[in-house]
Amino acid sequence: MKNQIKINRVIKGFSQDTLAQAVGVSRQTINALEAAKYVPSTVLALKLARVLEKSIEELFELEESDM
């Protein structure tokens, strides 16, 4: 699953640690998300969307391999 977390995090001026604290996860989790090595739970995806002020669809995109 592709995501736009890093781009939107940088636009907001957040470090990985700041974003992690805002959504209640570790910095390593944010790093794994940005590297597309981890697919978030629905709750985490919603928290990220809220903090980054984006819709789920603006942050995450399904790839052919996800279908």
Phi and psi restraints in degrees (range 20) as a CNS / XPLOR table:
assign (resid 1 and name C) (resid 2 and name N)
       (resid 2 and name CA) (resid 2 and name C) 1.0 -75.3 20.0 2
assign (resid 2 and name N) (resid 2 and name CA)
       (resid 2 and name C) (resid 3 and name N) 1.0 151.7 20.0 2
assign (resid 2 and name C) (resid 3 and name N)
       (resid 3 and name CA) (resid 3 and name C) 1.0 -146.5 20.0 2
assign (resid 3 and name N) (resid 3 and name CA)
       (resid 3 and name C) (resid 4 and name N) 1.0 161.2 20.0 2
assign (resid 3 and name C) (resid 4 and name N)
       (resid 4 and name CA) (resid 4 and name C) 1.0 -114.3 20.0 2
assign (resid 4 and name N) (resid 4 and name CA)
       (resid 4 and name C) (resid 5 and name N) 1.0 29.1 20.0 2
assign (resid 4 and name C) (resid 5 and name N)
       (resid 5 and name CA) (resid 5 and name C) 1.0 -65.3 20.0 2
assign (resid 5 and name N) (resid 5 and name CA)
       (resid 5 and name C) (resid 6 and name N) 1.0 -49.0 20.0 2
assign (resid 5 and name C) (resid 6 and name N)
       (resid 6 and name CA) (resid 6 and name C) 1.0 -60.4 20.0 2
assign (resid 6 and name N) (resid 6 and name CA)
       (resid 6 and name C) (resid 7 and name N) 1.0 -46.7 20.0 2
assign (resid 6 and name C) (resid 7 and name N)
       (resid 7 and name CA) (resid 7 and name C) 1.0 -57.8 20.0 2
assign (resid 7 and name N) (resid 7 and name CA)
       (resid 7 and name C) (resid 8 and name N) 1.0 -48.2 20.0 2
assign (resid 7 and name C) (resid 8 and name N)
       (resid 8 and name CA) (resid 8 and name C) 1.0 -70.5 20.0 2
assign (resid 8 and name N) (resid 8 and name CA)
       (resid 8 and name C) (resid 9 and name N) 1.0 -33.0 20.0 2
assign (resid 8 and name C) (resid 9 and name N)
       (resid 9 and name CA) (resid 9 and name C) 1.0 -63.4 20.0 2
assign (resid 9 and name N) (resid 9 and name CA)
       (resid 9 and name C) (resid 10 and name N) 1.0 -46.0 20.0 2
assign (resid 9 and name C) (resid 10 and name N)
       (resid 10 and name CA) (resid 10 and name C) 1.0 -65.0 20.0 2
assign (resid 10 and name N) (resid 10 and name CA)
       (resid 10 and name C) (resid 11 and name N) 1.0 -41.7 20.0 2
assign (resid 10 and name C) (resid 11 and name N)
       (resid 11 and name CA) (resid 11 and name C) 1.0 -57.7 20.0 2
assign (resid 11 and name N) (resid 11 and name CA)
       (resid 11 and name C) (resid 12 and name N) 1.0 -40.3 20.0 2
assign (resid 11 and name C) (resid 12 and name N)
       (resid 12 and name CA) (resid 12 and name C) 1.0 -75.7 20.0 2
assign (resid 12 and name N) (resid 12 and name CA)
       (resid 12 and name C) (resid 13 and name N) 1.0 -12.7 20.0 2
assign (resid 12 and name C) (resid 13 and name N)
       (resid 13 and name CA) (resid 13 and name C) 1.0 79.7 20.0 2
assign (resid 13 and name N) (resid 13 and name CA)
       (resid 13 and name C) (resid 14 and name N) 1.0 22.3 20.0 2
assign (resid 13 and name C) (resid 14 and name N)
       (resid 14 and name CA) (resid 14 and name C) 1.0 -92.1 20.0 2
assign (resid 14 and name N) (resid 14 and name CA)
       (resid 14 and name C) (resid 15 and name N) 1.0 141.9 20.0 2
assign (resid 14 and name C) (resid 15 and name N)
       (resid 15 and name CA) (resid 15 and name C) 1.0 -82.3 20.0 2
assign (resid 15 and name N) (resid 15 and name CA)
       (resid 15 and name C) (resid 16 and name N) 1.0 168.1 20.0 2
assign (resid 15 and name C) (resid 16 and name N)
       (resid 16 and name CA) (resid 16 and name C) 1.0 -59.5 20.0 2
assign (resid 16 and name N) (resid 16 and name CA)
       (resid 16 and name C) (resid 17 and name N) 1.0 -40.1 20.0 2
assign (resid 16 and name C) (resid 17 and name N)
       (resid 17 and name CA) (resid 17 and name C) 1.0 -64.8 20.0 2
assign (resid 17 and name N) (resid 17 and name CA)
       (resid 17 and name C) (resid 18 and name N) 1.0 -43.1 20.0 2
assign (resid 17 and name C) (resid 18 and name N)
       (resid 18 and name CA) (resid 18 and name C) 1.0 -62.3 20.0 2
assign (resid 18 and name N) (resid 18 and name CA)
       (resid 18 and name C) (resid 19 and name N) 1.0 -45.8 20.0 2
assign (resid 18 and name C) (resid 19 and name N)
       (resid 19 and name CA) (resid 19 and name C) 1.0 -64.0 20.0 2
assign (resid 19 and name N) (resid 19 and name CA)
       (resid 19 and name C) (resid 20 and name N) 1.0 -42.2 20.0 2
assign (resid 19 and name C) (resid 20 and name N)
       (resid 20 and name CA) (resid 20 and name C) 1.0 -58.6 20.0 2
assign (resid 20 and name N) (resid 20 and name CA)
       (resid 20 and name C) (resid 21 and name N) 1.0 -46.1 20.0 2
assign (resid 20 and name C) (resid 21 and name N)
       (resid 21 and name CA) (resid 21 and name C) 1.0 -63.0 20.0 2
assign (resid 21 and name N) (resid 21 and name CA)
       (resid 21 and name C) (resid 22 and name N) 1.0 -38.5 20.0 2
assign (resid 21 and name C) (resid 22 and name N)
       (resid 22 and name CA) (resid 22 and name C) 1.0 -65.1 20.0 2
assign (resid 22 and name N) (resid 22 and name CA)
       (resid 22 and name C) (resid 23 and name N) 1.0 -30.7 20.0 2
assign (resid 22 and name C) (resid 23 and name N)
       (resid 23 and name CA) (resid 23 and name C) 1.0 -107.9 20.0 2
assign (resid 23 and name N) (resid 23 and name CA)
       (resid 23 and name C) (resid 24 and name N) 1.0 -0.1 20.0 2
assign (resid 23 and name C) (resid 24 and name N)
       (resid 24 and name CA) (resid 24 and name C) 1.0 79.6 20.0 2
assign (resid 24 and name N) (resid 24 and name CA)
       (resid 24 and name C) (resid 25 and name N) 1.0 34.5 20.0 2
assign (resid 24 and name C) (resid 25 and name N)
       (resid 25 and name CA) (resid 25 and name C) 1.0 -130.1 20.0 2
assign (resid 25 and name N) (resid 25 and name CA)
       (resid 25 and name C) (resid 26 and name N) 1.0 179.3 20.0 2
assign (resid 25 and name C) (resid 26 and name N)
       (resid 26 and name CA) (resid 26 and name C) 1.0 -84.8 20.0 2
assign (resid 26 and name N) (resid 26 and name CA)
       (resid 26 and name C) (resid 27 and name N) 1.0 162.2 20.0 2
assign (resid 26 and name C) (resid 27 and name N)
       (resid 27 and name CA) (resid 27 and name C) 1.0 -62.7 20.0 2
assign (resid 27 and name N) (resid 27 and name CA)
       (resid 27 and name C) (resid 28 and name N) 1.0 -33.6 20.0 2
assign (resid 27 and name C) (resid 28 and name N)
       (resid 28 and name CA) (resid 28 and name C) 1.0 -63.0 20.0 2
assign (resid 28 and name N) (resid 28 and name CA)
       (resid 28 and name C) (resid 29 and name N) 1.0 -34.5 20.0 2
assign (resid 28 and name C) (resid 29 and name N)
       (resid 29 and name CA) (resid 29 and name C) 1.0 -65.7 20.0 2
assign (resid 29 and name N) (resid 29 and name CA)
       (resid 29 and name C) (resid 30 and name N) 1.0 -43.4 20.0 2
assign (resid 29 and name C) (resid 30 and name N)
       (resid 30 and name CA) (resid 30 and name C) 1.0 -62.4 20.0 2
assign (resid 30 and name N) (resid 30 and name CA)
       (resid 30 and name C) (resid 31 and name N) 1.0 -41.9 20.0 2
assign (resid 30 and name C) (resid 31 and name N)
       (resid 31 and name CA) (resid 31 and name C) 1.0 -60.1 20.0 2
assign (resid 31 and name N) (resid 31 and name CA)
       (resid 31 and name C) (resid 32 and name N) 1.0 -44.7 20.0 2
assign (resid 31 and name C) (resid 32 and name N)
       (resid 32 and name CA) (resid 32 and name C) 1.0 -65.0 20.0 2
assign (resid 32 and name N) (resid 32 and name CA)
       (resid 32 and name C) (resid 33 and name N) 1.0 -38.4 20.0 2
assign (resid 32 and name C) (resid 33 and name N)
       (resid 33 and name CA) (resid 33 and name C) 1.0 -63.0 20.0 2
assign (resid 33 and name N) (resid 33 and name CA)
       (resid 33 and name C) (resid 34 and name N) 1.0 -48.0 20.0 2
assign (resid 33 and name C) (resid 34 and name N)
       (resid 34 and name CA) (resid 34 and name C) 1.0 -63.4 20.0 2
assign (resid 34 and name N) (resid 34 and name CA)
       (resid 34 and name C) (resid 35 and name N) 1.0 -30.6 20.0 2
assign (resid 34 and name C) (resid 35 and name N)
       (resid 35 and name CA) (resid 35 and name C) 1.0 -86.1 20.0 2
assign (resid 35 and name N) (resid 35 and name CA)
       (resid 35 and name C) (resid 36 and name N) 1.0 3.6 20.0 2
assign (resid 35 and name C) (resid 36 and name N)
       (resid 36 and name CA) (resid 36 and name C) 1.0 59.1 20.0 2
assign (resid 36 and name N) (resid 36 and name CA)
       (resid 36 and name C) (resid 37 and name N) 1.0 33.2 20.0 2
assign (resid 36 and name C) (resid 37 and name N)
       (resid 37 and name CA) (resid 37 and name C) 1.0 -100.2 20.0 2
assign (resid 37 and name N) (resid 37 and name CA)
       (resid 37 and name C) (resid 38 and name N) 1.0 -0.9 20.0 2
assign (resid 37 and name C) (resid 38 and name N)
       (resid 38 and name CA) (resid 38 and name C) 1.0 -148.2 20.0 2
assign (resid 38 and name N) (resid 38 and name CA)
       (resid 38 and name C) (resid 39 and name N) 1.0 133.6 20.0 2
assign (resid 38 and name C) (resid 39 and name N)
       (resid 39 and name CA) (resid 39 and name C) 1.0 -103.3 20.0 2
assign (resid 39 and name N) (resid 39 and name CA)
       (resid 39 and name C) (resid 40 and name N) 1.0 123.9 20.0 2
assign (resid 39 and name C) (resid 40 and name N)
       (resid 40 and name CA) (resid 40 and name C) 1.0 -73.8 20.0 2
assign (resid 40 and name N) (resid 40 and name CA)
       (resid 40 and name C) (resid 41 and name N) 1.0 158.1 20.0 2
assign (resid 40 and name C) (resid 41 and name N)
       (resid 41 and name CA) (resid 41 and name C) 1.0 -67.8 20.0 2
assign (resid 41 and name N) (resid 41 and name CA)
       (resid 41 and name C) (resid 42 and name N) 1.0 166.0 20.0 2
assign (resid 41 and name C) (resid 42 and name N)
       (resid 42 and name CA) (resid 42 and name C) 1.0 -60.2 20.0 2
assign (resid 42 and name N) (resid 42 and name CA)
       (resid 42 and name C) (resid 43 and name N) 1.0 -42.2 20.0 2
assign (resid 42 and name C) (resid 43 and name N)
       (resid 43 and name CA) (resid 43 and name C) 1.0 -62.0 20.0 2
assign (resid 43 and name N) (resid 43 and name CA)
       (resid 43 and name C) (resid 44 and name N) 1.0 -45.2 20.0 2
assign (resid 43 and name C) (resid 44 and name N)
       (resid 44 and name CA) (resid 44 and name C) 1.0 -65.7 20.0 2
assign (resid 44 and name N) (resid 44 and name CA)
       (resid 44 and name C) (resid 45 and name N) 1.0 -41.2 20.0 2
assign (resid 44 and name C) (resid 45 and name N)
       (resid 45 and name CA) (resid 45 and name C) 1.0 -60.2 20.0 2
assign (resid 45 and name N) (resid 45 and name CA)
       (resid 45 and name C) (resid 46 and name N) 1.0 -41.5 20.0 2
assign (resid 45 and name C) (resid 46 and name N)
       (resid 46 and name CA) (resid 46 and name C) 1.0 -66.0 20.0 2
assign (resid 46 and name N) (resid 46 and name CA)
       (resid 46 and name C) (resid 47 and name N) 1.0 -40.2 20.0 2
assign (resid 46 and name C) (resid 47 and name N)
       (resid 47 and name CA) (resid 47 and name C) 1.0 -63.3 20.0 2
assign (resid 47 and name N) (resid 47 and name CA)
       (resid 47 and name C) (resid 48 and name N) 1.0 -44.1 20.0 2
assign (resid 47 and name C) (resid 48 and name N)
       (resid 48 and name CA) (resid 48 and name C) 1.0 -60.9 20.0 2
assign (resid 48 and name N) (resid 48 and name CA)
       (resid 48 and name C) (resid 49 and name N) 1.0 -44.4 20.0 2
assign (resid 48 and name C) (resid 49 and name N)
       (resid 49 and name CA) (resid 49 and name C) 1.0 -60.9 20.0 2
assign (resid 49 and name N) (resid 49 and name CA)
       (resid 49 and name C) (resid 50 and name N) 1.0 -41.8 20.0 2
assign (resid 49 and name C) (resid 50 and name N)
       (resid 50 and name CA) (resid 50 and name C) 1.0 -65.1 20.0 2
assign (resid 50 and name N) (resid 50 and name CA)
       (resid 50 and name C) (resid 51 and name N) 1.0 -49.1 20.0 2
assign (resid 50 and name C) (resid 51 and name N)
       (resid 51 and name CA) (resid 51 and name C) 1.0 -65.7 20.0 2
assign (resid 51 and name N) (resid 51 and name CA)
       (resid 51 and name C) (resid 52 and name N) 1.0 -39.2 20.0 2
assign (resid 51 and name C) (resid 52 and name N)
       (resid 52 and name CA) (resid 52 and name C) 1.0 -85.7 20.0 2
assign (resid 52 and name N) (resid 52 and name CA)
       (resid 52 and name C) (resid 53 and name N) 1.0 -2.2 20.0 2
assign (resid 52 and name C) (resid 53 and name N)
       (resid 53 and name CA) (resid 53 and name C) 1.0 55.5 20.0 2
assign (resid 53 and name N) (resid 53 and name CA)
       (resid 53 and name C) (resid 54 and name N) 1.0 48.3 20.0 2
assign (resid 53 and name C) (resid 54 and name N)
       (resid 54 and name CA) (resid 54 and name C) 1.0 -134.1 20.0 2
assign (resid 54 and name N) (resid 54 and name CA)
       (resid 54 and name C) (resid 55 and name N) 1.0 161.8 20.0 2
assign (resid 54 and name C) (resid 55 and name N)
       (resid 55 and name CA) (resid 55 and name C) 1.0 -82.1 20.0 2
assign (resid 55 and name N) (resid 55 and name CA)
       (resid 55 and name C) (resid 56 and name N) 1.0 162.3 20.0 2
assign (resid 55 and name C) (resid 56 and name N)
       (resid 56 and name CA) (resid 56 and name C) 1.0 -55.8 20.0 2
assign (resid 56 and name N) (resid 56 and name CA)
       (resid 56 and name C) (resid 57 and name N) 1.0 -43.1 20.0 2
assign (resid 56 and name C) (resid 57 and name N)
       (resid 57 and name CA) (resid 57 and name C) 1.0 -65.0 20.0 2
assign (resid 57 and name N) (resid 57 and name CA)
       (resid 57 and name C) (resid 58 and name N) 1.0 -28.4 20.0 2
assign (resid 57 and name C) (resid 58 and name N)
       (resid 58 and name CA) (resid 58 and name C) 1.0 -75.9 20.0 2
assign (resid 58 and name N) (resid 58 and name CA)
       (resid 58 and name C) (resid 59 and name N) 1.0 -25.0 20.0 2
assign (resid 58 and name C) (resid 59 and name N)
       (resid 59 and name CA) (resid 59 and name C) 1.0 -93.2 20.0 2
assign (resid 59 and name N) (resid 59 and name CA)
       (resid 59 and name C) (resid 60 and name N) 1.0 -33.6 20.0 2
assign (resid 59 and name C) (resid 60 and name N)
       (resid 60 and name CA) (resid 60 and name C) 1.0 -126.7 20.0 2
assign (resid 60 and name N) (resid 60 and name CA)
       (resid 60 and name C) (resid 61 and name N) 1.0 143.1 20.0 2
assign (resid 60 and name C) (resid 61 and name N)
       (resid 61 and name CA) (resid 61 and name C) 1.0 -138.0 20.0 2
assign (resid 61 and name N) (resid 61 and name CA)
       (resid 61 and name C) (resid 62 and name N) 1.0 127.8 20.0 2
assign (resid 61 and name C) (resid 62 and name N)
       (resid 62 and name CA) (resid 62 and name C) 1.0 -71.5 20.0 2
assign (resid 62 and name N) (resid 62 and name CA)
       (resid 62 and name C) (resid 63 and name N) 1.0 142.8 20.0 2
assign (resid 62 and name C) (resid 63 and name N)
       (resid 63 and name CA) (resid 63 and name C) 1.0 -104.8 20.0 2
assign (resid 63 and name N) (resid 63 and name CA)
       (resid 63 and name C) (resid 64 and name N) 1.0 165.7 20.0 2
assign (resid 63 and name C) (resid 64 and name N)
       (resid 64 and name CA) (resid 64 and name C) 1.0 -55.3 20.0 2
assign (resid 64 and name N) (resid 64 and name CA)
       (resid 64 and name C) (resid 65 and name N) 1.0 -38.2 20.0 2
assign (resid 64 and name C) (resid 65 and name N)
       (resid 65 and name CA) (resid 65 and name C) 1.0 -69.0 20.0 2
assign (resid 65 and name N) (resid 65 and name CA)
       (resid 65 and name C) (resid 66 and name N) 1.0 -14.2 20.0 2
assign (resid 65 and name C) (resid 66 and name N)
       (resid 66 and name CA) (resid 66 and name C) 1.0 -84.4 20.0 2
assign (resid 66 and name N) (resid 66 and name CA)
       (resid 66 and name C) (resid 67 and name N) 1.0 -14.0 20.0 2
